[in-house]
């Protein structure tokens, strides 16, 4: 197995673990939404409900979840593009498959871990 394939498989494993974290954050966000709605239905103002939330706040969980998925998604895209390119797919074929431009695929192939 090539280094590109191994990197892609590692990225998938890391994404799988990150998705578990994401699901846990999504569950917490859904609970917060219920709490906010209940407070609103009880006639409480948001300026009272939101500061009373347990930390991290809903907006903080949303940001953390978005950043988590973006980070791991970038790794998967980059390593998958490299593995496919290593198997002979052209940048145009990968671009069509991913739904991005050829220039974006070129950038993915040039990026090193830690970049994005």
C-alpha distances in whole Angstrom, upper triangle without the diagonal:
4,7,8,6,7,10,11,11,13,15,15,16,19,20,21,23,25,26,27,29,30,31,34,35,36,38,40,40,42,44,45,46,48,50,51,52,54,55,56,58,60,61,60,59,55,56,57,54,51,52,53,49,47,45,42,44,43,42,40,38,37,36,34,32,32,31,28,27,27,25,22,22,22,19,17,19,18,14,14,16,13,10,13,14,11,11,15,17,20,21,24,22,20,24,25,23,23,27,27,28,26,27,26,22,23,24,21,19,21,21,20,20,23,24,26
4,5,5,6,9,10,11,12,14,15,17,18,20,21,23,24,26,28,29,30,32,34,35,35,38,40,40,42,44,45,46,48,50,50,51,54,55,56,58,60,61,59,58,54,55,56,53,50,51,52,49,47,44,41,43,42,41,39,37,36,35,33,31,31,29,27,26,25,23,21,21,20,17,16,17,15,12,12,13,11,8,11,12,9,10,13,15,18,19,22,20,18,22,24,21,22,25,25,26,24,24,23,20,20,21,18,15,18,18,17,17,21,22,23
4,5,5,6,9,10,10,12,14,15,16,18,20,21,22,24,26,27,28,30,32,33,34,36,38,38,40,42,43,44,46,48,48,50,52,53,54,56,58,59,57,56,52,53,54,51,48,49,50,46,44,41,39,41,40,39,36,35,34,33,30,29,29,27,24,24,23,21,18,19,18,14,14,15,13,10,12,13,10,8,12,13,10,12,15,17,19,19,22,21,19,22,24,22,21,25,24,25,23,23,22,19,19,19,16,14,15,15,14,13,17,18,20
4,5,5,6,9,10,10,12,14,15,16,18,20,21,22,25,26,26,28,30,31,32,34,36,36,38,40,41,41,44,46,46,47,50,51,51,53,55,56,55,53,50,51,52,49,46,47,48,44,43,40,37,39,38,36,34,33,32,30,28,27,26,24,22,21,20,18,16,16,15,12,11,12,10,6,8,9,6,5,9,9,7,10,12,13,15,16,19,18,15,18,20,18,18,21,21,21,20,20,18,15,16,16,13,11,13,13,12,12,16,17,18
4,5,5,6,9,10,11,12,14,15,16,19,20,21,23,25,25,27,29,30,31,33,35,35,37,39,40,41,43,45,45,46,49,50,51,52,55,56,54,53,50,51,52,49,46,47,48,44,42,40,37,39,37,36,35,33,32,31,29,27,26,25,23,21,21,19,16,16,16,13,11,12,11,8,8,10,8,5,9,11,9,10,13,14,17,17,20,18,16,19,20,18,18,21,21,23,21,22,20,17,18,19,15,14,16,16,15,15,18,19,20
4,5,5,6,9,10,11,12,14,15,17,18,20,22,23,24,26,28,29,30,32,34,34,36,38,39,40,42,44,44,46,48,49,50,52,54,55,53,52,49,50,51,48,45,46,46,43,41,38,36,37,36,36,34,31,31,30,27,26,26,24,22,21,21,19,16,16,16,13,12,14,13,9,10,13,11,9,12,14,12,13,17,18,20,20,23,22,19,22,24,21,20,24,24,25,24,25,22,19,20,20,17,16,18,17,15,14,17,19,20
4,5,5,6,9,10,10,12,14,16,16,18,20,21,22,24,26,27,28,30,32,32,34,36,37,38,40,42,42,44,46,47,48,50,52,53,51,50,46,47,48,45,42,43,44,40,38,35,33,35,34,33,31,29,28,27,24,23,23,21,19,18,18,15,13,13,13,9,9,11,10,6,8,11,9,8,12,13,12,14,17,17,19,19,22,21,17,20,22,20,18,22,22,23,22,22,20,17,18,17,14,13,15,13,12,10,13,15,16
4,5,5,6,9,10,10,12,14,15,16,19,20,20,22,24,25,26,28,30,30,32,34,35,36,38,40,40,42,44,45,46,48,50,51,49,48,45,46,47,44,41,42,43,39,37,35,32,34,32,31,30,28,27,26,24,22,21,20,18,16,16,14,11,11,11,8,6,9,8,5,6,9,8,7,10,12,12,13,16,15,18,17,20,18,15,17,19,16,15,19,19,21,20,21,18,15,17,17,13,13,15,14,13,12,15,16,16
4,5,5,6,9,10,11,13,14,15,17,19,19,21,23,24,25,27,29,30,31,33,35,35,38,39,40,41,43,45,46,47,49,51,49,48,45,46,47,44,41,42,42,39,37,35,32,34,32,32,30,28,27,26,24,22,22,21,18,17,18,16,12,13,14,11,9,12,12,9,9,12,12,10,13,15,14,15,18,18,21,21,23,21,18,20,22,19,18,22,22,24,24,24,22,19,21,21,17,17,19,18,16,14,17,19,19
4,5,5,6,9,10,11,12,14,16,17,18,20,22,23,24,26,28,28,30,32,33,34,36,38,39,40,42,44,45,46,48,49,48,47,43,44,45,42,39,40,40,37,35,32,30,32,31,30,28,26,26,25,22,20,21,19,16,15,16,14,11,12,13,10,9,12,12,9,11,14,13,12,15,17,17,18,21,21,23,22,25,23,20,22,24,21,20,23,23,25,25,25,22,20,22,21,17,17,19,17,15,12,15,17,18
4,5,5,6,9,10,10,12,14,15,16,18,20,21,22,24,25,26,28,30,31,32,34,36,36,38,40,41,42,44,46,47,45,44,40,41,42,39,36,37,38,34,33,30,27,29,28,27,25,23,22,21,19,17,17,16,13,12,13,11,7,9,9,6,5,9,9,7,9,12,12,12,14,16,16,18,20,20,22,20,23,21,18,20,22,19,17,20,20,22,22,22,19,17,19,18,14,15,17,15,13,11,13,14,15
4,5,5,6,9,10,10,13,14,15,16,19,20,20,22,24,25,26,29,30,30,33,34,35,36,38,40,41,42,44,46,44,43,40,41,42,39,36,37,38,34,32,30,28,29,27,27,26,23,22,22,20,17,17,17,14,12,14,12,9,9,11,9,6,10,11,9,9,13,14,13,15,17,17,18,21,20,22,21,23,21,18,20,21,18,16,20,20,23,23,24,21,19,21,20,16,17,20,18,17,14,16,18,17
4,5,5,6,9,10,11,13,14,16,17,19,20,22,23,24,26,28,29,30,32,34,35,36,38,40,41,42,44,46,44,43,40,41,42,38,36,37,37,33,31,29,27,29,27,27,25,23,23,22,20,18,18,18,14,13,15,14,10,12,14,11,10,13,14,12,13,17,17,15,18,21,20,21,24,23,26,25,27,25,22,24,25,22,20,23,24,27,27,27,24,22,24,23,20,20,22,20,19,16,17,19,19
4,5,5,6,9,10,11,12,14,16,17,18,20,21,22,24,26,27,28,31,32,33,34,36,37,39,40,42,43,42,41,37,38,39,36,33,34,34,31,28,26,24,26,25,24,22,20,20,19,16,15,16,14,11,11,13,10,7,10,12,9,9,13,14,12,13,17,17,17,19,21,21,23,25,25,26,25,27,26,22,24,25,22,20,23,23,26,26,26,23,22,24,22,18,20,21,18,17,14,14,17,17
4,5,5,6,9,10,10,12,14,15,16,18,20,20,22,24,25,26,28,30,30,32,34,35,36,38,40,41,39,39,35,37,37,34,31,33,33,29,27,25,23,24,23,22,21,18,18,17,15,12,13,13,9,8,10,9,6,7,10,9,8,11,13,12,13,16,17,17,18,21,21,22,25,24,25,24,26,24,20,21,23,20,17,20,21,24,25,25,21,20,23,21,17,19,21,18,18,15,15,17,16
4,5,5,7,9,10,11,13,14,15,17,19,20,21,23,25,26,27,29,30,31,33,35,36,37,39,41,39,39,36,37,37,34,32,33,33,29,27,26,23,25,23,24,22,19,19,19,17,14,15,15,12,10,13,13,9,11,14,12,11,14,16,15,15,18,20,19,20,23,24,24,27,25,28,26,28,26,23,24,25,22,20,22,23,27,27,28,24,23,26,25,21,23,25,22,21,18,19,21,20
4,5,5,7,9,10,11,13,14,16,17,19,20,22,23,25,26,28,29,31,32,34,35,37,38,40,38,38,34,36,36,32,30,31,31,27,25,23,21,23,22,22,20,17,18,18,15,13,15,15,11,11,14,13,10,12,15,13,13,16,18,17,18,21,22,21,23,26,26,27,30,29,30,29,31,29,26,27,28,25,23,25,26,29,30,30,26,26,28,26,23,24,26,23,22,18,18,21,20
4,5,5,6,9,10,10,12,14,15,16,18,20,21,22,24,26,27,28,30,31,33,34,36,37,35,35,31,33,33,30,27,28,28,25,23,21,18,20,19,19,17,14,14,14,11,9,11,11,7,7,10,10,7,10,13,12,12,15,17,16,17,20,21,21,23,26,26,27,30,28,30,28,30,28,25,25,27,24,21,23,24,27,28,28,24,24,26,24,21,23,24,21,20,17,17,18,18
4,5,5,6,9,10,10,12,14,15,16,18,20,20,22,24,25,26,28,30,31,32,34,36,34,34,31,32,32,29,27,28,28,24,23,21,19,20,18,19,17,14,14,15,12,9,11,12,9,8,11,12,9,10,14,14,13,15,18,18,18,21,22,22,23,26,27,28,30,28,30,28,29,28,24,25,26,23,20,22,23,27,28,28,25,24,27,25,22,24,26,23,23,20,20,21,20
4,5,5,6,9,10,11,13,14,15,17,19,20,22,23,25,26,27,29,31,32,33,35,34,34,30,32,32,28,26,28,27,23,21,20,18,20,18,19,18,14,15,16,14,11,14,14,11,11,15,15,12,14,17,17,16,19,21,21,21,24,26,25,26,29,30,30,33,31,33,32,33,31,28,29,29,26,24,26,27,31,32,32,28,28,31,29,26,28,29,26,26,22,22,24,23
4,5,5,6,9,10,11,12,14,16,17,18,20,21,23,24,26,27,29,30,32,33,31,31,28,29,29,26,23,25,24,20,18,17,15,16,15,16,14,11,12,13,10,8,11,12,9,10,13,13,12,14,17,17,17,20,21,21,22,25,26,26,28,30,31,32,35,33,34,33,34,33,29,29,31,28,25,27,28,31,32,32,28,28,31,28,25,28,29,26,25,21,20,22,21
4,5,5,6,9,10,10,12,14,15,16,18,20,21,22,24,25,27,28,30,31,30,29,26,28,28,24,22,24,24,20,18,17,14,15,13,14,13,10,10,11,9,6,9,10,8,8,11,12,11,12,15,16,16,18,21,21,21,24,26,26,27,30,31,32,34,32,33,31,32,31,27,27,28,26,23,24,25,28,30,30,26,26,29,27,24,27,28,25,25,22,21,22,20
4,5,5,6,9,10,10,12,14,15,17,19,20,21,23,24,26,27,29,30,29,29,26,28,28,24,22,24,24,20,18,18,16,16,14,16,15,11,12,14,12,9,12,14,11,11,15,16,14,15,19,19,18,21,23,23,23,26,28,28,29,32,33,33,35,33,35,33,34,32,29,29,30,27,24,26,27,31,33,33,29,29,32,30,27,30,31,28,28,25,24,26,24
4,5,5,6,9,10,11,13,14,16,17,19,20,21,23,25,26,27,29,28,28,25,26,26,22,21,22,21,17,16,15,13,14,13,15,14,10,12,14,12,10,13,15,12,13,17,17,16,18,21,21,21,23,26,26,26,29,31,31,32,34,35,36,38,37,38,36,37,36,32,32,33,30,28,29,30,34,36,35,32,32,35,32,30,32,34,30,30,26,25,27,25
4,5,5,6,9,10,10,12,14,15,16,18,20,21,22,24,26,27,25,25,22,23,23,20,18,19,19,15,13,12,10,11,9,11,10,6,8,10,9,7,10,12,10,11,15,16,15,17,20,21,21,23,25,26,26,29,31,31,32,34,36,37,39,37,38,35,36,35,32,32,32,30,27,28,29,32,34,34,30,31,33,31,28,31,32,29,29,26,24,25,24
4,5,5,6,9,10,10,12,14,15,16,18,20,21,22,24,26,24,24,21,23,23,20,18,20,20,16,15,15,13,12,10,12,12,8,8,11,11,8,11,13,12,12,15,17,17,17,20,21,21,23,26,26,26,29,31,31,32,34,36,36,38,36,37,35,36,34,31,31,31,29,26,27,28,31,34,33,30,30,33,31,29,32,33,30,30,27,26,27,25
4,5,5,6,9,10,11,13,14,16,17,19,20,21,23,25,24,24,21,23,23,19,18,20,19,15,14,15,13,13,11,14,14,10,11,14,13,11,14,17,15,15,19,20,20,20,24,25,24,26,29,29,29,32,34,34,35,37,39,39,41,39,40,38,39,38,34,34,34,32,29,30,31,35,37,37,33,34,37,35,32,35,37,33,33,30,29,30,28
4,5,5,6,9,10,11,12,14,15,17,18,20,21,23,21,21,19,21,20,16,15,16,15,12,11,11,10,10,8,11,11,8,10,13,12,11,14,16,15,16,19,20,20,22,24,26,26,28,30,31,31,33,35,36,37,39,41,41,43,41,42,40,41,40,36,36,36,34,31,32,33,36,39,38,34,35,38,36,33,36,37,34,34,30,29,30,28
4,5,5,6,9,10,10,12,14,15,16,18,20,21,20,19,16,18,18,15,13,15,15,11,11,11,10,9,6,9,10,7,7,11,11,10,12,15,15,15,18,20,20,21,24,25,25,27,29,30,31,33,35,35,36,38,40,41,43,40,41,39,39,38,35,34,35,33,30,30,31,34,37,36,33,34,37,34,32,35,36,33,33,30,28,29,27
4,5,5,6,9,10,11,12,14,15,16,18,20,19,20,17,20,19,15,15,17,16,13,14,14,13,12,9,12,13,11,11,14,15,13,15,18,18,18,20,22,22,23,26,27,27,28,31,32,32,34,37,37,37,40,42,42,44,41,42,40,40,39,36,35,35,33,30,31,32,35,38,38,34,35,38,36,34,37,39,36,36,33,31,32,30
4,5,5,6,9,10,11,12,14,15,17,19,17,18,16,19,17,14,13,16,14,11,11,13,12,11,9,13,14,12,13,16,16,15,18,20,20,20,23,25,25,26,29,30,30,31,34,35,35,37,40,40,40,43,45,45,47,45,46,43,44,43,39,39,39,37,34,34,35,39,42,41,38,39,42,39,37,40,41,38,38,35,33,34,32
4,5,5,6,9,10,10,12,14,15,17,15,15,13,15,14,10,10,12,11,8,9,11,10,8,6,10,11,10,11,14,15,14,17,19,19,20,23,24,25,26,28,30,30,32,34,35,35,38,40,40,41,43,45,46,48,45,46,43,44,43,40,39,39,37,34,34,35,38,41,41,37,38,41,39,37,40,41,38,38,35,33,33,31
4,5,5,6,8,10,11,12,14,15,14,15,12,15,15,11,11,14,13,11,12,14,13,11,8,11,13,12,12,15,16,15,17,20,20,21,23,25,26,26,29,31,31,32,34,36,36,37,40,41,41,43,45,46,47,45,45,43,43,42,39,38,38,36,33,33,34,37,40,40,36,38,41,38,37,40,41,38,38,36,34,34,32
4,6,5,6,9,10,10,12,14,14,15,13,16,15,12,12,15,14,12,13,16,16,13,11,14,16,15,15,19,20,18,20,23,23,24,26,28,29,29,32,33,33,34,37,38,38,40,43,43,44,46,48,48,50,47,48,46,46,45,42,41,41,39,36,36,37,40,43,43,40,41,44,42,40,43,44,41,42,39,37,37,35
4,5,5,6,9,10,11,13,11,13,11,14,12,8,10,12,10,9,11,13,14,12,10,14,16,15,16,19,20,19,21,24,24,25,27,29,30,30,33,35,35,36,39,40,40,42,45,45,46,48,50,50,52,50,50,48,48,47,44,43,43,41,39,38,39,43,45,45,41,43,46,43,41,45,46,42,43,40,38,38,36
4,5,5,6,9,10,11,9,10,8,11,10,7,7,11,10,9,12,14,14,11,10,12,15,14,15,18,19,19,21,23,24,25,27,29,30,30,33,35,35,36,39,40,40,42,44,45,46,48,50,51,52,49,50,47,47,46,44,42,42,41,38,37,38,41,44,44,40,42,45,42,41,44,45,42,42,39,37,37,35
4,5,5,6,9,10,10,11,10,13,13,9,11,14,13,12,15,18,18,15,13,15,18,17,17,20,22,21,22,25,26,26,28,31,32,32,34,36,36,37,40,42,41,43,46,46,46,49,51,51,53,50,50,48,47,47,44,43,42,41,38,38,39,42,45,45,41,43,46,44,42,45,46,43,44,42,39,40,37
4,5,5,6,9,9,11,11,14,13,10,12,15,13,13,15,18,19,16,15,18,20,19,20,23,24,24,25,28,29,29,31,33,34,34,37,39,39,40,43,44,44,46,48,49,49,52,54,54,56,53,53,51,51,50,47,46,46,44,41,41,42,45,48,48,45,46,49,47,45,48,49,46,47,44,42,42,40
4,5,5,6,5,8,8,11,9,6,9,12,10,11,14,17,18,15,14,17,19,19,20,23,24,24,26,28,29,30,32,34,35,35,38,40,40,41,44,45,45,47,50,50,51,53,55,56,57,54,55,52,52,51,49,47,47,46,43,42,43,46,49,49,45,47,50,47,46,49,50,47,47,44,42,42,40
4,5,5,5,7,7,11,10,8,11,14,13,13,17,19,20,16,15,17,20,20,20,23,25,25,26,29,30,30,32,34,36,36,38,40,40,41,44,46,45,47,50,50,51,53,55,56,57,54,54,51,51,51,48,46,46,45,42,41,42,45,48,48,44,46,49,47,45,49,50,47,47,45,43,43,40
4,5,7,10,11,14,13,11,14,17,16,16,19,22,23,20,18,20,23,23,23,26,28,27,28,31,32,32,34,37,38,38,40,42,42,43,46,47,47,49,52,52,52,54,57,57,58,55,56,53,53,52,50,48,48,46,44,43,44,47,50,50,47,49,51,49,48,51,52,49,50,47,45,45,43
4,6,9,11,14,12,11,14,16,15,16,19,22,23,20,19,22,24,24,25,28,29,29,30,33,34,35,36,39,40,40,42,44,45,45,48,50,50,51,54,55,55,57,59,60,61,58,59,56,56,55,53,51,51,49,47,46,47,50,53,53,49,51,54,52,50,54,54,51,52,49,47,47,45
4,7,9,12,10,10,14,16,15,16,20,22,23,20,20,22,24,25,25,28,30,30,31,33,35,35,37,39,40,41,43,45,45,46,49,50,50,52,55,55,56,58,60,61,62,59,59,56,56,56,53,51,51,50,47,46,47,50,53,52,49,51,54,51,50,54,54,51,52,50,47,47,45
4,7,8,7,7,10,12,11,13,17,19,20,17,17,19,22,22,23,25,27,28,29,31,33,33,35,37,39,39,41,43,44,45,47,49,49,50,53,54,54,56,58,59,61,58,58,55,55,55,52,50,50,49,46,45,46,49,52,51,48,50,52,50,48,52,53,49,50,47,45,45,43
4,5,5,6,9,11,11,13,17,19,20,16,16,17,20,21,22,23,26,27,27,30,31,32,33,35,37,38,39,42,43,43,45,47,48,49,51,53,53,55,57,58,59,56,56,53,53,53,50,48,49,48,45,44,44,46,50,49,46,48,50,47,47,50,50,47,48,46,43,43,40
4,5,5,6,8,10,11,14,16,16,13,13,14,16,18,18,20,22,23,24,26,28,29,30,32,34,34,36,38,39,39,42,44,44,45,48,49,50,51,53,55,56,53,53,50,50,50,47,45,45,45,41,40,41,43,46,45,42,44,47,44,43,46,47,44,44,42,39,39,37
4,6,6,7,9,11,14,16,16,13,14,14,17,19,19,20,23,24,25,27,28,30,31,33,35,35,37,39,40,41,43,45,45,47,49,50,51,53,55,56,57,54,54,51,51,51,48,47,47,46,43,42,42,44,48,46,43,46,48,45,44,47,47,44,44,42,39,39,37
4,6,6,6,9,13,15,16,13,14,16,18,19,20,22,24,25,26,28,29,31,32,34,36,36,38,40,41,42,44,46,47,48,50,52,52,54,56,57,59,56,56,53,53,53,50,48,49,48,45,44,44,47,50,48,45,48,50,47,46,49,49,46,46,43,41,41,39
4,6,5,7,10,13,14,11,12,13,15,16,17,19,21,22,24,25,27,28,30,31,33,34,36,38,38,39,42,43,44,45,48,49,50,51,53,54,56,53,53,50,51,51,47,46,47,45,42,42,42,44,47,46,43,45,47,45,43,47,47,44,44,41,39,39,37
4,5,5,9,10,11,8,9,10,12,13,14,16,18,19,20,22,23,25,26,28,30,31,32,34,35,36,38,40,41,42,44,46,47,48,50,51,53,50,50,47,48,48,45,43,44,43,39,39,39,41,44,43,40,42,44,41,40,43,44,40,40,38,35,35,33
4,5,8,9,11,8,11,12,13,15,16,17,19,21,22,23,25,27,28,29,31,32,34,35,37,38,40,41,42,44,46,47,48,50,52,53,55,52,52,49,50,50,47,45,46,45,41,41,41,43,46,45,41,44,46,42,41,45,44,41,41,38,35,36,34
4,6,9,11,9,11,14,14,15,17,19,20,21,23,25,26,28,29,30,32,33,35,37,38,39,41,42,43,45,47,48,49,51,53,54,56,53,54,51,52,51,48,47,48,46,43,43,43,45,48,47,43,45,47,44,43,46,46,43,43,40,37,38,36
4,6,8,6,8,11,11,12,14,16,16,18,20,21,22,24,26,27,28,30,32,33,34,36,38,39,40,42,44,45,46,48,49,50,52,50,50,48,48,48,45,43,44,43,39,40,40,42,45,44,40,42,44,41,40,43,43,40,39,37,34,35,33
4,6,6,9,12,11,11,14,16,15,17,20,21,21,23,25,26,27,29,31,32,33,35,36,38,39,41,42,43,45,47,48,49,51,49,50,47,48,48,44,43,44,42,39,40,40,43,45,44,40,42,44,41,39,42,42,39,38,35,32,34,32
3,5,8,10,8,9,12,13,13,15,17,18,18,21,22,23,24,26,28,29,30,32,34,35,36,38,40,41,42,44,45,47,49,47,47,44,46,45,42,41,42,40,37,38,37,40,42,41,38,39,41,38,36,39,39,35,35,32,29,30,29
4,7,8,6,6,10,10,10,12,14,15,15,18,20,20,22,23,25,26,28,29,31,32,33,35,37,38,39,41,42,44,46,44,44,42,43,42,39,38,39,38,34,35,35,37,40,38,35,36,38,35,33,36,36,33,32,29,26,28,26
4,5,5,6,9,10,11,12,14,15,16,18,20,21,23,24,26,27,29,30,32,33,34,36,38,39,40,42,43,45,47,44,45,42,43,42,39,38,39,37,34,34,34,37,39,38,35,36,38,35,34,37,37,34,33,31,28,29,27
4,5,5,6,9,10,11,12,14,15,17,18,20,21,22,24,26,27,28,30,32,32,34,36,37,38,40,42,43,45,42,42,40,40,40,37,35,36,35,31,31,32,34,37,36,33,34,37,34,32,36,36,33,33,30,28,28,26
4,5,5,6,9,10,11,12,14,16,16,18,20,21,22,25,26,27,28,30,31,32,35,36,37,38,40,42,43,40,40,38,38,38,35,33,34,33,30,30,29,32,35,33,30,32,34,31,30,33,34,30,31,28,26,26,24
4,5,5,6,9,10,11,12,14,15,16,18,20,21,23,24,26,27,29,30,31,33,35,36,37,39,41,42,40,40,37,38,38,35,33,35,33,30,30,30,32,35,33,30,31,33,30,29,32,32,29,29,26,23,24,22
4,5,5,6,8,10,10,12,14,15,17,18,20,21,22,24,26,27,28,30,32,33,34,36,37,39,40,38,39,36,37,36,33,32,33,31,28,29,29,31,34,33,29,31,33,30,28,31,32,28,28,25,23,24,22
4,6,5,6,9,10,11,12,14,16,16,18,20,21,22,24,26,26,28,30,31,32,34,36,37,38,36,36,33,34,34,31,29,30,29,25,26,26,28,31,30,27,28,31,28,26,30,30,27,27,25,22,23,20
4,5,5,6,8,10,10,12,14,15,16,19,20,21,22,24,25,27,29,30,31,33,34,36,37,35,35,32,33,33,29,28,30,28,25,25,24,27,29,28,25,26,28,25,24,27,28,24,25,22,20,20,18
4,6,5,6,9,10,11,12,14,15,17,18,20,21,23,24,26,27,29,30,32,33,35,36,34,35,32,33,33,29,28,30,28,25,26,25,28,30,29,25,26,28,25,24,27,27,23,23,20,18,19,17
4,5,5,6,8,10,11,12,14,16,17,18,20,21,22,24,26,27,28,30,31,33,34,32,33,30,31,31,27,26,28,26,22,23,23,26,29,28,24,25,27,25,23,26,27,23,23,20,19,19,17
4,5,5,6,9,10,10,12,14,15,16,18,20,21,22,24,25,26,28,30,31,33,30,30,28,28,28,25,24,25,23,20,20,20,23,25,24,21,22,25,22,20,23,24,21,22,19,17,17,15
4,6,5,6,9,10,10,13,14,15,17,18,20,21,23,24,26,27,29,30,32,30,30,27,28,28,25,24,25,24,20,21,20,23,25,24,20,21,23,20,18,22,22,19,19,16,14,14,12
4,5,5,6,8,10,11,13,14,16,17,18,20,22,23,24,26,27,29,31,29,29,27,28,28,24,24,26,24,20,22,21,24,26,25,21,22,24,21,19,22,22,19,18,15,14,15,13
4,5,5,6,8,10,10,12,14,15,16,18,20,21,22,24,25,27,28,26,27,24,26,25,21,21,22,20,17,18,18,21,23,23,19,19,22,20,17,20,21,18,18,16,15,15,13
4,6,5,6,9,10,10,12,14,15,16,18,20,21,22,24,26,27,25,25,22,23,23,20,19,21,19,15,17,16,19,20,19,16,17,19,16,14,17,18,15,16,14,13,12,10
4,5,5,7,9,10,11,13,14,16,17,19,20,21,23,25,26,25,25,22,24,24,20,20,22,20,17,19,18,20,21,20,16,17,19,16,14,16,17,13,13,11,9,10,8
4,5,5,6,9,10,11,12,14,15,16,18,20,21,23,24,23,24,22,24,23,19,19,21,19,16,18,18,20,21,21,17,17,19,17,14,16,17,14,14,11,11,12,11
4,5,5,6,9,10,10,12,14,15,16,18,20,21,23,20,21,19,20,20,16,16,18,16,12,15,14,17,18,18,14,14,17,15,12,15,17,14,14,12,13,13,10
4,5,5,6,9,10,11,12,14,15,16,18,20,21,19,20,17,19,19,15,15,17,16,12,14,13,15,16,16,12,12,14,12,9,12,13,10,11,10,10,9,7
4,6,5,6,8,10,11,12,14,15,16,18,20,19,20,17,20,19,16,16,19,17,14,17,16,18,18,17,14,13,15,13,9,11,13,10,10,8,9,9,9
4,6,5,6,8,10,10,12,14,15,16,18,17,18,16,18,17,14,15,17,14,12,15,15,17,17,18,14,13,15,14,10,12,14,12,12,11,12,13,12
4,6,5,6,9,10,10,12,14,15,17,14,15,13,15,14,10,11,13,11,8,12,11,13,14,14,11,9,12,11,7,10,12,11,12,12,13,12,11
4,6,5,6,9,10,11,12,14,16,14,14,12,15,15,11,12,15,13,11,14,13,14,13,13,10,8,10,9,5,7,9,7,9,9,11,10,9
4,5,5,6,9,10,10,12,14,14,15,14,17,16,12,14,17,14,13,16,15,17,16,16,14,11,13,12,8,8,11,10,10,9,12,12,12
4,5,5,6,8,10,11,13,11,13,12,14,13,9,12,14,11,10,14,14,16,15,16,13,11,13,13,9,10,13,12,13,13,16,15,15
4,6,5,6,8,10,11,9,10,8,11,10,7,9,12,10,9,12,12,13,11,12,10,7,9,10,7,7,10,11,12,13,16,15,14
4,5,5,6,9,10,9,11,10,13,13,10,12,15,13,13,16,15,15,13,14,13,9,10,11,8,6,9,10,11,12,15,15,15
4,5,5,6,9,9,11,12,15,13,10,14,16,13,13,17,17,18,16,17,16,12,13,15,11,10,13,14,14,14,18,18,18
4,5,5,7,6,8,9,12,9,7,11,13,10,11,15,15,16,14,16,15,11,13,15,12,10,14,15,16,17,20,20,19
4,5,5,5,6,7,10,9,8,11,13,12,13,16,15,15,12,14,13,10,10,13,11,8,12,14,15,17,20,19,19
4,5,7,9,11,14,13,11,15,17,15,16,19,19,19,16,17,17,13,13,15,13,10,13,15,16,17,21,20,20
4,6,9,12,14,12,11,15,16,14,16,19,19,20,17,19,19,15,16,18,16,13,17,18,19,20,24,23,23
4,6,9,11,10,10,14,15,14,16,18,18,18,15,17,18,14,14,17,16,13,16,19,20,22,25,24,24
4,7,8,6,7,10,11,10,12,15,15,15,12,15,15,11,12,16,14,12,16,18,20,21,24,23,22
4,5,5,6,9,10,11,12,14,13,12,9,12,13,10,10,14,13,11,14,17,19,22,24,22,21
4,5,5,6,9,10,10,12,10,9,6,8,9,6,7,10,10,9,12,14,17,19,22,20,18
4,5,5,6,9,10,10,9,8,5,9,10,8,9,13,13,13,15,17,21,23,25,22,20
4,5,5,6,9,10,10,10,9,12,12,10,12,15,14,14,17,19,21,23,25,23,21
4,5,5,6,8,8,9,8,11,10,7,10,12,11,11,14,16,18,19,22,20,18
4,5,5,6,5,5,5,8,8,6,9,11,10,11,14,16,19,20,22,19,17
4,6,5,6,8,8,12,11,10,13,15,14,15,18,19,22,23,25,23,20
4,6,8,10,11,14,12,10,14,16,14,15,18,19,21,22,24,22,20
4,6,9,10,12,10,9,12,13,11,13,16,16,19,19,21,19,17
4,7,9,12,10,10,14,14,13,16,18,18,21,22,23,21,18
4,7,8,6,7,11,11,11,13,15,16,19,20,21,18,15
4,5,5,7,9,10,11,13,14,16,19,21,22,19,16
4,5,5,6,9,10,11,12,14,18,20,22,19,16
4,5,5,6,9,10,11,12,16,19,20,16,14
4,5,5,6,9,10,10,14,16,17,14,11
4,5,5,6,9,10,13,15,17,14,12
4,5,5,6,9,12,15,17,14,13
4,5,5,6,10,12,14,10,9
4,5,5,8,10,12,10,8
4,6,8,11,13,11,11
4,7,10,12,10,10
4,7,8,6,7
4,6,6,8
4,5,8
4,7
4
